[in-house]
């Protein structure tokens, strides 16, 4: 055997070894991508990252997740107004984020989409939802990327009964924000809001004059729901209306030394001759109570008693006497809160 043939014989195993090593490296390379696509870049992890963004209150990252944000045309297709407010799509609003998240199932569908089922806890409630995700252009041509096929954002219709403003988290909102004309003056205001889901929210509305019980709401993905805040007068509101009523009856009515005070709910008729000036006092002041009416807070007809003291002379025999008499009356009213926080009372 010649020298050249012996060299070829020794070189053949080396070439085969390098080829096998290269094949192993290529196999490991593709195996690593396969593993990444099933774990870090899997459909389940995509959903988990979205939920994690909500949990750390990074709402900007959650909304920026592919397939989360929605266009006006998509809103209209869902039967939601195109101008639905996005004001709640921010940090500092969510009260209860999803915790104890567990990917229950990840099913590959025939059309390439995946149905990812997730279990999680919000507050004391254990919930489970399914998310439909679809593939989009892969990263570097090999790593899977996903988008929600149906946006998980929810819509909450907030009804502020007998008012217009409310608080959610550290945010104060006005349900009249997108309204014009007569709609601005409505006694009850209502508006839809986009919110990240799943998440829990606490809606509040309270001022010195009106307040409502807090309302907790859990928004589940791709749902529409409603929250109602029933604003009722506070004791301070009632007290301030009571002060206006008393000022009206005392300062404007009893100060008129006539039998029929102008613009007042009481008066008297006397057939004999009145000598001197009649004097009115309020023997029993009406007690103000307020409930919500159609367009204002109202007090139903409430009884009061005015007392008249007057010197009269009999037309029959000319005798005089100091006449004392009580005169019951009813007083009703409506009360509204002005933009500057003042109270406007209309007597009825």
SULNOR-V888075 format. One record per residue. N is the residue number from 1. RES is the residue in three letters. PHI is phi in degrees with one decimal (NA if undefined). OMEGA is omega in radians with two decimals (none if undefined). NEAR is the number of other C-alpha atoms within 8 Angstrom. Layout:
# SULNOR-V888075
N & RES & PHI & OMEGA & NEAR
N & RES & PHI & OMEGA & NEAR
This chain:
# SULNOR-V888075
1 & UNK & NA & -3.09 & 4
2 & UNK & -79.1 & -3.13 & 5
3 & UNK & -60.8 & -3.12 & 6
4 & UNK & -64.1 & -3.12 & 6
5 & UNK & -68.0 & 3.13 & 8
6 & UNK & -63.9 & 3.13 & 9
7 & UNK & -63.8 & 3.11 & 8
8 & UNK & -62.9 & -3.11 & 8
9 & UNK & -65.7 & 3.14 & 8
10 & UNK & -71.0 & -3.07 & 8
11 & UNK & -76.5 & -3.06 & 8
12 & UNK & -59.1 & 3.12 & 8
13 & UNK & -61.6 & -3.13 & 8
14 & UNK & -64.5 & 3.14 & 8
15 & UNK & -64.1 & 3.13 & 8
16 & UNK & -62.0 & 3.14 & 8
17 & UNK & -63.1 & 3.10 & 8
18 & UNK & -64.1 & 3.12 & 8
19 & UNK & -64.9 & 3.11 & 8
20 & UNK & -63.8 & 3.12 & 8
21 & UNK & -62.3 & 3.13 & 8
22 & UNK & -62.8 & 3.13 & 8
23 & UNK & -64.3 & 3.11 & 8
24 & UNK & -64.5 & 3.13 & 8
25 & UNK & -65.0 & 3.10 & 8
26 & UNK & -62.4 & 3.12 & 8
27 & UNK & -63.0 & 3.12 & 8
28 & UNK & -63.8 & 3.14 & 8
29 & UNK & -59.9 & -3.14 & 8
30 & UNK & -70.0 & 3.10 & 8
31 & UNK & -65.1 & 3.12 & 8
32 & UNK & -66.0 & 3.08 & 8
33 & UNK & -63.7 & 3.12 & 10
34 & UNK & -61.5 & 3.14 & 8
35 & UNK & -64.8 & 3.11 & 8
36 & UNK & -62.4 & -3.14 & 11
37 & UNK & -66.1 & 3.12 & 11
38 & UNK & -88.2 & -3.08 & 9
39 & UNK & -116.7 & -3.05 & 9
40 & UNK & -57.5 & -3.09 & 7
41 & UNK & -105.7 & 3.12 & 12
42 & UNK & -80.4 & 3.14 & 12
43 & UNK & -62.2 & 3.13 & 12
44 & UNK & -63.9 & 3.13 & 10
45 & UNK & -67.5 & 3.07 & 10
46 & UNK & -60.0 & 3.11 & 10
47 & UNK & -65.2 & -3.14 & 10
48 & UNK & -61.6 & 3.12 & 10
49 & UNK & -65.1 & 3.08 & 8
50 & UNK & -62.3 & -3.14 & 11
51 & UNK & -66.2 & 3.11 & 11
52 & UNK & -65.1 & 3.10 & 8
53 & UNK & -62.7 & 3.08 & 12
54 & UNK & -64.7 & -3.08 & 14
55 & UNK & -61.8 & 3.13 & 10
56 & UNK & -94.2 & 3.09 & 6
57 & UNK & 61.3 & 3.02 & 10
58 & UNK & -95.6 & -3.02 & 10
59 & UNK & -69.1 & 3.09 & 12
60 & UNK & -61.0 & 3.12 & 9
61 & UNK & -68.0 & 3.13 & 9
62 & UNK & -63.3 & -3.12 & 13
63 & UNK & -69.4 & 3.14 & 10
64 & UNK & -77.3 & 3.09 & 8
65 & UNK & -60.3 & -3.10 & 10
66 & UNK & -52.3 & 3.09 & 8
67 & UNK & 89.5 & -3.11 & 10
68 & UNK & -85.1 & -3.10 & 14
69 & UNK & -66.3 & -3.06 & 10
70 & UNK & -124.5 & 3.10 & 8
71 & UNK & -89.7 & 3.11 & 6
72 & UNK & -61.8 & 3.13 & 8
73 & UNK & -66.7 & 3.09 & 7
74 & UNK & -66.7 & 3.09 & 8
75 & UNK & -62.5 & -3.13 & 12
76 & UNK & -63.1 & 3.12 & 10
77 & UNK & -65.0 & 3.11 & 7
78 & UNK & -85.9 & -3.11 & 6
79 & UNK & 78.3 & -3.13 & 6
80 & UNK & -113.2 & 3.14 & 8
81 & UNK & -54.7 & -3.10 & 8
82 & UNK & -64.1 & -3.12 & 8
83 & UNK & -94.0 & 3.10 & 6
84 & UNK & -52.7 & -3.03 & 10
85 & UNK & -66.2 & 3.05 & 9
86 & UNK & -105.2 & -3.02 & 8
87 & UNK & -60.8 & -3.10 & 7
88 & UNK & -88.3 & 3.12 & 10
89 & UNK & -85.6 & -3.10 & 12
90 & UNK & -154.9 & 3.12 & 8
91 & UNK & -71.1 & 3.11 & 9
92 & UNK & 85.6 & -3.09 & 8
93 & UNK & -109.7 & -3.10 & 12
94 & UNK & -67.1 & 3.10 & 12
95 & UNK & -93.5 & -3.13 & 9
96 & UNK & -133.1 & 3.11 & 9
97 & UNK & -92.9 & 3.12 & 12
98 & UNK & -64.8 & 3.11 & 13
99 & UNK & -125.0 & 3.14 & 8
100 & UNK & 49.7 & -3.09 & 7
101 & UNK & -71.4 & 3.10 & 10
102 & UNK & -138.8 & 3.05 & 7
103 & UNK & -76.0 & -3.07 & 11
104 & UNK & -80.0 & -3.08 & 8
105 & UNK & -157.9 & 3.08 & 8
106 & UNK & -139.6 & -3.03 & 11
107 & UNK & -105.4 & 3.07 & 7
108 & UNK & -82.7 & -3.14 & 8
109 & UNK & -91.6 & -3.07 & 8
110 & UNK & -62.4 & -3.10 & 5
111 & UNK & -87.8 & 3.11 & 4
112 & UNK & 95.6 & 3.09 & 8
113 & UNK & -76.9 & 3.07 & 11
114 & UNK & -125.1 & 3.00 & 12
115 & UNK & -104.4 & -3.08 & 13
116 & UNK & -105.6 & 3.11 & 16
117 & UNK & -98.3 & -3.04 & 12
118 & UNK & -130.5 & 3.02 & 13
119 & UNK & -107.8 & -3.13 & 13
120 & UNK & -158.1 & 3.12 & 12
121 & UNK & -119.3 & 2.97 & 12
122 & UNK & -123.8 & -3.04 & 14
123 & UNK & 64.5 & 3.13 & 6
124 & UNK & -99.4 & -3.05 & 5
125 & UNK & -104.1 & 3.03 & 6
126 & UNK & -97.3 & -3.07 & 8
127 & UNK & -125.1 & 3.07 & 8
128 & UNK & -140.3 & 3.11 & 8
129 & UNK & -136.6 & 3.07 & 9
130 & UNK & -112.9 & 3.13 & 8
131 & UNK & -117.3 & 3.07 & 12
132 & UNK & -96.1 & 3.14 & 11
133 & UNK & -121.1 & -3.10 & 14
134 & UNK & -128.7 & -3.14 & 11
135 & UNK & -73.7 & 3.01 & 11
136 & UNK & -125.6 & -3.06 & 8
137 & UNK & -50.8 & -3.09 & 7
138 & UNK & -69.8 & 3.10 & 10
139 & UNK & -78.9 & -3.10 & 8
140 & UNK & 58.0 & 3.10 & 5
141 & UNK & 80.8 & -3.07 & 6
142 & UNK & -131.9 & -3.08 & 7
143 & UNK & -90.5 & -3.07 & 11
144 & UNK & -63.9 & 2.97 & 12
145 & UNK & -129.8 & -3.00 & 11
146 & UNK & -132.5 & 3.01 & 11
147 & UNK & -144.5 & 3.05 & 12
148 & UNK & -67.5 & 3.08 & 13
149 & UNK & -72.8 & 3.05 & 8
150 & UNK & -127.1 & -3.10 & 10
151 & UNK & -58.8 & 3.10 & 11
152 & UNK & -80.4 & 3.12 & 13
153 & UNK & -60.5 & 3.10 & 13
154 & UNK & -110.4 & 3.08 & 15
155 & UNK & -119.7 & 3.11 & 12
156 & UNK & -118.1 & 3.06 & 13
157 & UNK & -88.9 & -3.10 & 12
158 & UNK & -101.5 & 3.09 & 13
159 & UNK & -102.9 & 3.06 & 12
160 & UNK & -100.8 & -3.07 & 16
161 & UNK & -76.4 & 3.11 & 12
162 & UNK & 69.9 & 3.12 & 13
163 & UNK & -173.2 & -3.08 & 9
164 & UNK & -147.8 & -3.07 & 12
165 & UNK & -108.3 & 3.11 & 10
166 & UNK & -155.3 & 3.12 & 13
167 & UNK & -120.1 & 3.02 & 11
168 & UNK & -142.2 & -3.01 & 12
169 & UNK & 62.7 & 3.12 & 11
170 & UNK & -97.1 & -3.06 & 7
171 & UNK & -112.8 & 3.03 & 9
172 & UNK & -108.1 & -3.07 & 8
173 & UNK & -124.2 & 3.11 & 8
174 & UNK & -118.3 & -3.09 & 8
175 & UNK & -68.6 & 3.11 & 13
176 & UNK & -91.6 & -2.93 & 11
177 & UNK & -52.9 & -3.07 & 5
178 & UNK & -101.5 & -3.03 & 6
179 & UNK & -107.3 & 3.13 & 7
180 & UNK & -139.1 & 3.03 & 6
181 & UNK & 61.1 & -3.06 & 6
182 & UNK & -64.5 & -3.13 & 6
183 & UNK & -60.8 & -3.13 & 8
184 & UNK & -66.8 & -3.05 & 8
185 & UNK & -94.1 & -3.10 & 6
186 & UNK & -61.6 & -3.10 & 8
187 & UNK & -69.5 & 3.06 & 10
188 & UNK & -115.2 & -3.11 & 10
189 & UNK & -115.2 & -3.10 & 13
190 & UNK & -142.3 & 3.13 & 11
191 & UNK & -155.7 & 3.09 & 11
192 & UNK & -89.9 & -3.14 & 11
193 & UNK & -137.0 & 3.00 & 13
194 & UNK & -80.6 & 3.11 & 14
195 & UNK & -137.5 & 3.05 & 12
196 & UNK & -72.6 & -3.12 & 15
197 & UNK & -146.3 & 0.11 & 11
198 & UNK & -81.4 & 3.12 & 12
199 & UNK & -170.9 & 3.09 & 15
200 & UNK & -107.0 & -3.10 & 14
201 & UNK & -130.4 & 3.04 & 14
202 & UNK & -122.8 & 3.14 & 12
203 & UNK & -101.8 & -3.10 & 14
204 & UNK & -134.3 & 3.01 & 12
205 & UNK & -156.7 & -3.08 & 13
206 & UNK & -156.3 & 3.02 & 10
207 & UNK & -133.1 & 3.11 & 6
208 & UNK & -68.5 & -3.06 & 8
209 & UNK & -103.8 & -3.14 & 10
210 & UNK & -138.8 & 3.10 & 11
211 & UNK & -154.1 & 3.12 & 13
212 & UNK & -134.3 & 3.03 & 11
213 & UNK & -67.0 & 3.08 & 9
214 & UNK & -63.0 & 3.12 & 9
215 & UNK & -120.0 & 3.07 & 10
216 & UNK & -92.1 & -3.10 & 8
217 & UNK & -142.3 & 3.06 & 9
218 & UNK & -105.2 & 3.12 & 9
219 & UNK & -91.9 & 3.06 & 15
220 & UNK & -96.6 & -3.01 & 11
221 & UNK & -57.1 & 3.03 & 12
222 & UNK & 55.3 & 3.12 & 11
223 & UNK & -121.9 & 3.02 & 9
224 & UNK & -119.8 & -3.13 & 8
225 & UNK & -143.0 & -3.10 & 9
226 & UNK & -143.1 & 3.06 & 8
227 & UNK & -131.1 & 3.13 & 11
228 & UNK & -119.1 & 3.06 & 9
229 & UNK & -108.5 & -3.06 & 15
230 & UNK & -95.7 & -3.11 & 10
231 & UNK & -76.1 & 3.12 & 14
232 & UNK & -128.5 & -3.11 & 10
233 & UNK & -62.9 & 3.05 & 13
234 & UNK & -86.3 & 3.06 & 10
235 & UNK & -56.3 & 3.13 & 7
236 & UNK & -66.0 & 3.08 & 9
237 & UNK & -59.6 & -3.13 & 11
238 & UNK & -61.0 & -3.12 & 12
239 & UNK & -62.6 & -3.12 & 9
240 & UNK & -70.2 & 3.05 & 8
241 & UNK & -68.6 & 3.09 & 12
242 & UNK & -58.8 & 3.12 & 10
243 & UNK & -62.7 & 3.14 & 8
244 & UNK & -67.7 & 3.12 & 9
245 & UNK & -63.5 & -3.12 & 8
246 & UNK & -65.6 & 3.11 & 10
247 & UNK & -64.3 & 3.12 & 9
248 & UNK & -63.6 & -3.07 & 9
249 & UNK & -67.7 & -3.08 & 11
250 & UNK & -82.3 & -3.01 & 11
251 & UNK & -77.7 & -3.06 & 9
252 & UNK & -97.1 & -3.04 & 9
253 & UNK & -99.9 & -3.09 & 13
254 & UNK & -70.6 & 3.11 & 13
255 & UNK & -76.8 & 3.12 & 8
256 & UNK & -87.2 & -3.09 & 10
257 & UNK & -90.5 & 3.11 & 10
258 & UNK & -138.2 & -3.14 & 8
259 & UNK & -72.1 & -3.12 & 8
260 & UNK & -122.9 & 3.14 & 9
261 & UNK & -58.6 & -3.08 & 12
262 & UNK & -69.0 & 3.09 & 6
263 & UNK & 70.4 & -3.08 & 5
264 & UNK & -119.0 & -3.04 & 9
265 & UNK & -82.9 & -3.13 & 7
266 & UNK & -133.6 & 3.12 & 10
267 & UNK & -179.1 & -3.11 & 9
268 & UNK & -145.5 & 3.03 & 7
269 & UNK & -120.4 & -3.13 & 6
270 & UNK & -128.0 & -3.11 & 6
271 & UNK & -78.3 & 3.13 & 4
272 & UNK & -81.1 & -3.11 & 8
273 & UNK & -79.0 & 3.10 & 9
274 & UNK & -87.3 & 3.11 & 11
275 & UNK & -109.8 & -3.12 & 8
276 & UNK & 84.3 & -3.06 & 6
277 & UNK & -98.6 & 3.05 & 9
278 & UNK & -64.8 & 3.11 & 12
279 & UNK & -122.3 & 3.12 & 11
280 & UNK & -105.0 & 2.95 & 13
281 & UNK & -137.4 & 3.09 & 9
282 & UNK & -99.1 & -3.13 & 12
283 & UNK & -79.0 & 3.12 & 9
284 & UNK & -141.8 & -3.09 & 7
285 & UNK & -80.5 & 3.04 & 8
286 & UNK & -60.4 & 3.11 & 9
287 & UNK & -91.9 & -3.06 & 6
288 & UNK & -73.7 & 2.93 & 10
289 & UNK & -129.6 & -3.10 & 8
290 & UNK & -128.6 & 3.00 & 9
291 & UNK & -133.3 & -3.13 & 9
292 & UNK & -76.9 & 3.03 & 10
293 & UNK & -105.1 & -3.11 & 7
294 & UNK & -72.4 & -3.09 & 5
295 & UNK & -136.7 & 3.13 & 8
296 & UNK & -168.8 & 2.97 & 11
297 & UNK & -82.5 & -2.99 & 12
298 & UNK & -126.9 & 2.96 & 13
299 & UNK & -113.9 & 3.13 & 12
300 & UNK & -68.8 & 3.10 & 8
301 & UNK & -51.5 & -3.05 & 8
302 & UNK & -125.8 & -3.02 & 11
303 & UNK & -78.9 & 2.95 & 9
304 & UNK & -136.4 & -3.14 & 13
305 & UNK & -134.0 & 3.04 & 13
306 & UNK & -102.2 & 3.14 & 14
307 & UNK & -115.0 & -3.13 & 12
308 & UNK & -112.5 & 3.03 & 13
309 & UNK & -122.7 & -3.06 & 11
310 & UNK & -154.0 & 3.08 & 13
311 & UNK & -90.9 & -3.10 & 13
312 & UNK & -126.6 & 3.10 & 12
313 & UNK & -118.9 & -3.10 & 12
314 & UNK & -66.6 & 3.07 & 10
315 & UNK & -76.1 & -3.10 & 7
316 & UNK & -83.6 & -3.07 & 4
317 & UNK & -125.9 & 3.07 & 5
318 & UNK & 79.9 & -3.14 & 7
319 & UNK & -74.0 & 3.12 & 6
320 & UNK & -117.0 & 3.06 & 8
321 & UNK & -154.6 & 3.05 & 7
322 & UNK & -85.4 & -3.07 & 8
323 & UNK & -96.4 & 3.10 & 9
324 & UNK & -118.1 & -3.11 & 8
325 & UNK & -151.4 & 3.06 & 7
326 & UNK & -96.9 & -3.10 & 9
327 & UNK & -133.9 & 3.11 & 11
328 & UNK & -64.7 & 3.10 & 9
329 & UNK & -149.3 & 3.07 & 10
330 & UNK & -112.5 & 3.11 & 9
331 & UNK & -132.5 & 3.05 & 13
332 & UNK & -122.9 & -3.11 & 11
333 & UNK & -158.6 & 2.96 & 12
334 & UNK & -126.9 & -3.10 & 12
335 & UNK & -135.2 & 3.09 & 12
336 & UNK & -128.2 & 3.13 & 9
337 & UNK & -100.7 & 3.13 & 8
338 & UNK & -77.1 & -3.14 & 8
339 & UNK & -61.6 & -3.13 & 5
340 & UNK & -87.5 & 3.13 & 4
341 & UNK & 89.7 & 3.08 & 6
342 & UNK & -77.9 & -3.11 & 7
343 & UNK & -115.0 & 3.08 & 9
344 & UNK & -107.0 & -3.11 & 8
345 & UNK & -110.2 & 3.06 & 10
346 & UNK & -113.5 & 3.13 & 7
347 & UNK & -81.0 & -3.09 & 7
348 & UNK & -127.6 & none & 6
